[in-house]
Amino acid sequence: MPLLLSLETLKQAVAVVILWFYKPLPVAAPGKYGAVVLLPVLALGLFLSLRAPPGQSDDGRRT
């Protein structure tokens, strides 16, 4: 699951860079604001999926 979330987060970050900085379209792009809103949501999901579950240390033993 973290692999898929990291790939999706990277894809979304590239989309934000293209839509906001590279600007290949001569008009305002639809979904421009949606890409910015979705990026932190995906980053938060990736962060939460990489954390250890509550009550478990980094080496895998329960506390």
A tleap script that builds the chain and sets N, CA, C and O, in Angstrom:
source leaprc.protein.ff14SB
mol = sequence {
  NMET PRO LEU LEU LEU SER LEU GLU THR LEU
  LYS GLN ALA VAL ALA VAL VAL ILE LEU TRP
  PHE TYR LYS PRO LEU PRO VAL ALA ALA PRO
  GLY LYS TYR GLY ALA VAL VAL LEU LEU PRO
  VAL LEU ALA LEU GLY LEU PHE LEU SER LEU
  ARG ALA PRO PRO GLY GLN SER ASP ASP GLY
  ARG ARG CTHR
}
set mol.1.N position { 0.809 -1.199 0.000 }
set mol.1.CA position { 0.000 0.000 0.000 }
set mol.1.C position { 0.860 1.274 0.000 }
set mol.1.O position { 0.547 2.207 -0.740 }
set mol.2.N position { 1.937 1.345 0.808 }
set mol.2.CA position { 2.745 2.570 0.770 }
set mol.2.C position { 3.370 2.820 -0.605 }
set mol.2.O position { 3.569 3.974 -0.984 }
set mol.3.N position { 3.681 1.765 -1.355 }
set mol.3.CA position { 4.254 1.957 -2.684 }
set mol.3.C position { 3.246 2.644 -3.602 }
set mol.3.O position { 3.600 3.573 -4.328 }
set mol.4.N position { 2.019 2.200 -3.572 }
set mol.4.CA position { 0.998 2.819 -4.420 }
set mol.4.C position { 0.723 4.262 -4.003 }
set mol.4.O position { 0.560 5.142 -4.848 }
set mol.5.N position { 0.673 4.493 -2.701 }
set mol.5.CA position { 0.455 5.869 -2.236 }
set mol.5.C position { 1.622 6.775 -2.593 }
set mol.5.O position { 1.419 7.940 -2.934 }
set mol.6.N position { 2.838 6.254 -2.520 }
set mol.6.CA position { 3.987 7.100 -2.876 }
set mol.6.C position { 3.992 7.411 -4.368 }
set mol.6.O position { 4.317 8.530 -4.765 }
set mol.7.N position { 3.637 6.438 -5.195 }
set mol.7.CA position { 3.560 6.704 -6.638 }
set mol.7.C position { 2.454 7.709 -6.957 }
set mol.7.O position { 2.641 8.597 -7.789 }
set mol.8.N position { 1.325 7.573 -6.311 }
set mol.8.CA position { 0.208 8.493 -6.551 }
set mol.8.C position { 0.549 9.903 -6.054 }
set mol.8.O position { 0.191 10.887 -6.700 }
set mol.9.N position { 1.236 10.007 -4.915 }
set mol.9.CA position { 1.644 11.309 -4.395 }
set mol.9.C position { 2.647 11.973 -5.329 }
set mol.9.O position { 2.573 13.177 -5.574 }
set mol.10.N position { 3.581 11.189 -5.846 }
set mol.10.CA position { 4.558 11.726 -6.795 }
set mol.10.C position { 3.874 12.196 -8.075 }
set mol.10.O position { 4.201 13.258 -8.606 }
set mol.11.N position { 2.932 11.411 -8.564 }
set mol.11.CA position { 2.189 11.796 -9.771 }
set mol.11.C position { 1.406 13.091 -9.540 }
set mol.11.O position { 1.343 13.948 -10.422 }
set mol.12.N position { 0.818 13.229 -8.362 }
set mol.12.CA position { 0.058 14.434 -8.046 }
set mol.12.C position { 0.979 15.641 -7.918 }
set mol.12.O position { 0.615 16.744 -8.327 }
set mol.13.N position { 2.166 15.443 -7.353 }
set mol.13.CA position { 3.125 16.547 -7.227 }
set mol.13.C position { 3.586 17.019 -8.606 }
set mol.13.O position { 3.737 18.219 -8.834 }
set mol.14.N position { 3.804 16.094 -9.508 }
set mol.14.CA position { 4.182 16.470 -10.880 }
set mol.14.C position { 3.043 17.227 -11.552 }
set mol.14.O position { 3.281 18.190 -12.281 }
set mol.15.N position { 1.807 16.795 -11.311 }
set mol.15.CA position { 0.653 17.487 -11.892 }
set mol.15.C position { 0.559 18.920 -11.373 }
set mol.15.O position { 0.256 19.839 -12.135 }
set mol.16.N position { 0.818 19.112 -10.083 }
set mol.16.CA position { 0.776 20.466 -9.517 }
set mol.16.C position { 1.854 21.337 -10.149 }
set mol.16.O position { 1.595 22.491 -10.489 }
set mol.17.N position { 3.052 20.803 -10.309 }
set mol.17.CA position { 4.143 21.568 -10.920 }
set mol.17.C position { 3.790 21.950 -12.355 }
set mol.17.O position { 4.011 23.087 -12.773 }
set mol.18.N position { 3.249 21.008 -13.096 }
set mol.18.CA position { 2.899 21.280 -14.493 }
set mol.18.C position { 1.781 22.317 -14.586 }
set mol.18.O position { 1.866 23.257 -15.377 }
set mol.19.N position { 0.735 22.147 -13.778 }
set mol.19.CA position { -0.416 23.043 -13.875 }
set mol.19.C position { -0.139 24.447 -13.339 }
set mol.19.O position { -0.712 25.417 -13.837 }
set mol.20.N position { 0.731 24.571 -12.332 }
set mol.20.CA position { 0.946 25.872 -11.713 }
set mol.20.C position { 2.196 26.591 -12.193 }
set mol.20.O position { 2.225 27.822 -12.213 }
set mol.21.N position { 3.228 25.854 -12.580 }
set mol.21.CA position { 4.496 26.513 -12.915 }
set mol.21.C position { 4.864 26.396 -14.396 }
set mol.21.O position { 5.326 27.365 -14.998 }
set mol.22.N position { 4.663 25.216 -14.981 }
set mol.22.CA position { 5.001 25.029 -16.389 }
set mol.22.C position { 3.948 25.645 -17.302 }
set mol.22.O position { 4.282 26.215 -18.341 }
set mol.23.N position { 2.707 25.537 -16.929 }
set mol.23.CA position { 1.552 26.135 -17.611 }
set mol.23.C position { 1.543 25.881 -19.126 }
set mol.23.O position { 1.729 26.811 -19.910 }
set mol.24.N position { 1.327 24.616 -19.539 }
set mol.24.CA position { 1.321 24.325 -20.965 }
set mol.24.C position { 0.065 24.823 -21.689 }
set mol.24.O position { 0.069 24.935 -22.915 }
set mol.25.N position { -0.994 25.120 -20.957 }
set mol.25.CA position { -2.231 25.565 -21.586 }
set mol.25.C position { -2.322 27.089 -21.559 }
set mol.25.O position { -1.942 27.712 -20.568 }
set mol.26.N position { -2.819 27.695 -22.635 }
set mol.26.CA position { -2.940 29.153 -22.659 }
set mol.26.C position { -4.124 29.674 -21.844 }
set mol.26.O position { -4.292 30.885 -21.698 }
set mol.27.N position { -4.940 28.770 -21.319 }
set mol.27.CA position { -6.103 29.148 -20.510 }
set mol.27.C position { -5.957 28.538 -19.129 }
set mol.27.O position { -5.075 27.711 -18.899 }
set mol.28.N position { -6.828 28.948 -18.204 }
set mol.28.CA position { -6.822 28.366 -16.862 }
set mol.28.C position { -7.229 26.896 -16.952 }
set mol.28.O position { -8.259 26.562 -17.537 }
set mol.29.N position { -6.427 26.040 -16.378 }
set mol.29.CA position { -6.663 24.603 -16.474 }
set mol.29.C position { -7.741 24.167 -15.491 }
set mol.29.O position { -7.714 24.562 -14.326 }
set mol.30.N position { -8.693 23.351 -15.953 }
set mol.30.CA position { -9.659 22.795 -15.014 }
set mol.30.C position { -8.952 21.780 -14.111 }
set mol.30.O position { -8.076 21.044 -14.566 }
set mol.31.N position { -9.323 21.746 -12.867 }
set mol.31.CA position { -8.691 20.837 -11.930 }
set mol.31.C position { -7.419 21.373 -11.314 }
set mol.31.O position { -6.738 20.666 -10.571 }
set mol.32.N position { -7.098 22.604 -11.613 }
set mol.32.CA position { -5.879 23.224 -11.105 }
set mol.32.C position { -5.908 23.306 -9.575 }
set mol.32.O position { -4.920 22.991 -8.912 }
set mol.33.N position { -7.028 23.723 -9.030 }
set mol.33.CA position { -7.150 23.841 -7.574 }
set mol.33.C position { -7.364 22.475 -6.931 }
set mol.33.O position { -6.929 22.248 -5.802 }
set mol.34.N position { -8.017 21.580 -7.626 }
set mol.34.CA position { -8.210 20.223 -7.096 }
set mol.34.C position { -6.896 19.493 -6.926 }
set mol.34.O position { -6.739 18.723 -5.978 }
set mol.35.N position { -5.947 19.717 -7.823 }
set mol.35.CA position { -4.631 19.089 -7.709 }
set mol.35.C position { -3.893 19.583 -6.479 }
set mol.35.O position { -3.199 18.812 -5.817 }
set mol.36.N position { -4.037 20.868 -6.169 }
set mol.36.CA position { -3.371 21.442 -5.002 }
set mol.36.C position { -4.009 20.921 -3.708 }
set mol.36.O position { -3.307 20.656 -2.732 }
set mol.37.N position { -5.323 20.777 -3.701 }
set mol.37.CA position { -6.018 20.301 -2.502 }
set mol.37.C position { -5.727 18.823 -2.258 }
set mol.37.O position { -5.577 18.404 -1.110 }
set mol.38.N position { -5.646 18.038 -3.316 }
set mol.38.CA position { -5.448 16.598 -3.161 }
set mol.38.C position { -4.023 16.232 -2.761 }
set mol.38.O position { -3.810 15.186 -2.148 }
set mol.39.N position { -3.049 17.063 -3.093 }
set mol.39.CA position { -1.657 16.748 -2.777 }
set mol.39.C position { -1.407 16.576 -1.278 }
set mol.39.O position { -0.816 15.565 -0.899 }
set mol.40.N position { -1.821 17.501 -0.394 }
set mol.40.CA position { -1.586 17.256 1.034 }
set mol.40.C position { -2.400 16.092 1.593 }
set mol.40.O position { -1.974 15.441 2.546 }
set mol.41.N position { -3.560 15.828 1.011 }
set mol.41.CA position { -4.354 14.676 1.459 }
set mol.41.C position { -3.612 13.382 1.164 }
set mol.41.O position { -3.548 12.495 2.015 }
set mol.42.N position { -3.052 13.266 -0.030 }
set mol.42.CA position { -2.266 12.088 -0.374 }
set mol.42.C position { -0.997 11.993 0.461 }
set mol.42.O position { -0.612 10.903 0.883 }
set mol.43.N position { -0.345 13.127 0.703 }
set mol.43.CA position { 0.871 13.115 1.523 }
set mol.43.C position { 0.552 12.684 2.955 }
set mol.43.O position { 1.334 11.956 3.565 }
set mol.44.N position { -0.567 13.115 3.489 }
set mol.44.CA position { -0.965 12.693 4.828 }
set mol.44.C position { -1.261 11.195 4.859 }
set mol.44.O position { -0.873 10.509 5.804 }
set mol.45.N position { -1.935 10.689 3.849 }
set mol.45.CA position { -2.200 9.254 3.768 }
set mol.45.C position { -0.918 8.447 3.684 }
set mol.45.O position { -0.804 7.389 4.303 }
set mol.46.N position { 0.047 8.939 2.920 }
set mol.46.CA position { 1.341 8.258 2.825 }
set mol.46.C position { 2.058 8.282 4.171 }
set mol.46.O position { 2.605 7.266 4.599 }
set mol.47.N position { 2.060 9.427 4.837 }
set mol.47.CA position { 2.704 9.537 6.144 }
set mol.47.C position { 2.074 8.581 7.151 }
set mol.47.O position { 2.780 7.894 7.888 }
set mol.48.N position { 0.747 8.538 7.179 }
set mol.48.CA position { 0.066 7.662 8.135 }
set mol.48.C position { 0.280 6.191 7.813 }
set mol.48.O position { 0.305 5.365 8.726 }
set mol.49.N position { 0.433 5.848 6.562 }
set mol.49.CA position { 0.652 4.441 6.208 }
set mol.49.C position { 2.075 3.989 6.522 }
set mol.49.O position { 2.317 2.792 6.680 }
set mol.50.N position { 3.014 4.918 6.614 }
set mol.50.CA position { 4.395 4.560 6.924 }
set mol.50.C position { 4.689 4.541 8.419 }
set mol.50.O position { 5.729 4.027 8.832 }
set mol.51.N position { 3.809 5.083 9.224 }
set mol.51.CA position { 4.017 5.087 10.669 }
set mol.51.C position { 3.797 3.694 11.241 }
set mol.51.O position { 3.060 2.890 10.671 }
set mol.52.N position { 4.434 3.417 12.363 }
set mol.52.CA position { 4.205 2.160 13.070 }
set mol.52.C position { 2.833 2.217 13.741 }
set mol.52.O position { 2.409 3.283 14.188 }
set mol.53.N position { 2.141 1.091 13.815 }
set mol.53.CA position { 0.838 1.101 14.495 }
set mol.53.C position { 0.984 1.482 15.969 }
set mol.53.O position { 2.036 1.247 16.563 }
set mol.54.N position { -0.056 2.065 16.563 }
set mol.54.CA position { 0.034 2.445 17.976 }
set mol.54.C position { 0.298 1.219 18.849 }
set mol.54.O position { -0.281 0.157 18.624 }
set mol.55.N position { 1.154 1.366 19.825 }
set mol.55.CA position { 1.464 0.270 20.721 }
set mol.55.C position { 2.532 -0.660 20.196 }
set mol.55.O position { 2.779 -1.710 20.790 }
set mol.56.N position { 3.170 -0.305 19.102 }
set mol.56.CA position { 4.216 -1.151 18.533 }
set mol.56.C position { 5.447 -0.297 18.271 }
set mol.56.O position { 5.354 0.791 17.703 }
set mol.57.N position { 6.600 -0.804 18.694 }
set mol.57.CA position { 7.827 -0.045 18.509 }
set mol.57.C position { 8.343 -0.241 17.091 }
set mol.57.O position { 7.761 -0.990 16.307 }
set mol.58.N position { 9.440 0.438 16.768 }
set mol.58.CA position { 9.993 0.369 15.419 }
set mol.58.C position { 10.554 -1.011 15.084 }
set mol.58.O position { 10.602 -1.387 13.913 }
set mol.59.N position { 10.979 -1.766 16.093 }
set mol.59.CA position { 11.563 -3.078 15.793 }
set mol.59.C position { 10.516 -4.177 15.708 }
set mol.59.O position { 10.866 -5.345 15.540 }
set mol.60.N position { 9.241 -3.830 15.818 }
set mol.60.CA position { 8.174 -4.799 15.618 }
set mol.60.C position { 7.652 -5.439 16.893 }
set mol.60.O position { 6.685 -6.199 16.843 }
set mol.61.N position { 8.268 -5.151 18.035 }
set mol.61.CA position { 7.801 -5.735 19.291 }
set mol.61.C position { 6.731 -4.852 19.905 }
set mol.61.O position { 6.762 -3.626 19.797 }
set mol.62.N position { 5.784 -5.516 20.551 }
set mol.62.CA position { 4.729 -4.768 21.231 }
set mol.62.C position { 5.258 -4.205 22.534 }
set mol.62.O position { 6.105 -4.804 23.196 }
set mol.63.N position { 4.736 -3.033 22.890 }
set mol.63.CA position { 5.183 -2.424 24.149 }
set mol.63.C position { 4.199 -2.707 25.245 }
set mol.63.O position { 4.400 -2.277 26.381 }
savepdb mol mol.pdb
quit
